[in-house]
Amino acid sequence: MTYRVCFVCTGNICRSPMAESVFRARVAEAGLDGLVEVDSAGTGGWHEGDGADPRTVSVLEEHGYDGAHTARQFQPSWFSRLDLVVALDTGHLKALRRLAPTPEDADKVRLLRSYDPAAGGDLDVPDPYYGGRDGFEECLEMVEAASEGLLAEVSEHVEGQAA
């Protein structure tokens, strides 16, 4: 059975495509390619059909990740097929939990940085859109740091399903 993870930010052109690309690479490195499906979406549809922000693409590609992406808006009906919905900040977390059709679906929503023990109490990944390139680099660092803990949790679920 495939374990499905969806990363969600505001417009699906900066943070969530970055998290999707990094986590997809971690899944492949762990040999879980056929067992874990990774995608992303935005809470809004402003950029639907657009590629990722060029700064996102360049930072990803410079660090060896895939920059290909097409933005889309998260739909409440997706909860039924997703195992985990990963929000990039507390605003997304609240919006997604409001969209959830059932309490069980709301329980599927987690903050990305909650998987990074070094994050402490600051669990938001800041939106780099209105800043410079350094914000995109910082975003990538936060995503990479949280991806290790997230991969460990997802691996446990996948191994539990295979048993």
Secondary structure, DSSP 8 states (H G I E B T S, - for coil): --EEEEEEESSSSSHHHHHHHHHHHHHHHTT-TTTEEEEEEESS-TTTT----HHHHHHHHHTT--------B--GGGGGG-SEEEESSHHHHHHHHHH-SSHHHHTTEEEGGGG-GGGTT-------TTS-HHHHHHHHHHHHHHHHHHHHHHHHHHHHHH-
